[in-house]
Amino acid sequence: MFEWLTRLHTPEGIETLIAAGGLLVLVVIIFAETGILAGFFLPGDSLLVTAGVFCGLDPRDPSKPPLLDLSTCMVLLSIAAIAGDWLNFHFGKWTGDKIWLRPDGRFFKRKYLEEAHAFYERHGGIALAGARFIPIARTFVPFAAGMARMPYRAFVLWNVAGALAWVISLLALGRWLGANETMRNNLHLLILVVVGISLIPLVIGVVKRFVTLRRAGAAAPPAAGQRGRITANQENAKGS
């Protein structure tokens, strides 16, 4: 299982997927990552970039036509991303607060939902669109927006805008990278860079949360037992 997930995040693994299942496999993965809470581990960013490369060539034989068509990928993968968020949003509305009582499992982590909910509460509709570019967040923020009863019109607007920006920009980036021989030969490194950049907002959020908790702990009043010891020490100091 772990080996399969690791290969899924490599150009070779994605190439194997495309060769075996074509565009249909990409549509299913994009829909699952955005529409199903258990799909947070799927490689949305690297998949789109690699698919963009394959829209410009067949890596097994550059003299042959490209494996994928860029316009078709943009349309179908955008629809998959929009539909995934739509399902996730409504699932959040349907389940309401019940999901908070669910224990952690292999594919569900409460902390991801808590972080997504806090992210949505801070940034509103922009969070829905911006989360497309942040792994894990793009899976859980639509669900959090549904739980928070985000107005449906606003949801549709930010859902469509975010899906189009995410899919089209990364496919276009991959298409451009694939046209450059040097970049194409170092595709695995470029995908690592893309994934690393996409993780920056997530890392910043974790660091800020850690700093906030540290500050809150430092500013918290001492516990009852500790207060008693402090008082006793002060009285002893006065007596002496």
RAWO-V199567 format. One line per field, one symbol per residue. ss: DSSP state (2 for helix, 1 for strand, 0 for the rest). psi: psi as a letter, one per 30 degrees, with the letter a starting at -180 (. if undefined). Layout:
ss = ???
psi = ???
//
This chain:
ss = 022222220022222222222022222222222220222000022222222222000000000000000222222222222222222222222222222220000000022222222222222022222222200022222222222000022222222222222222222222222200222220222222222222222222222222222222222000022222222222222220
psi = eeeeeeffgleeeeeeeeeefafeeeeeeeeeeffkefgfflieeeeeeeeeefffljffjfflllelkeeeeeeeeeeeeeeeeeeeeeeeeefbfefffklkaegkkeeeeeeeeeeeeefbeeeeeffegjkeefefeeeeeeeghkkeeeeeeeeeeeeeeeeeeeeeeeeeeffkeeeefheeeeeeeeeeeffeeeeeeeeeeeeeeeeeeefkllleeeeeeeeeeeeeeee.
//
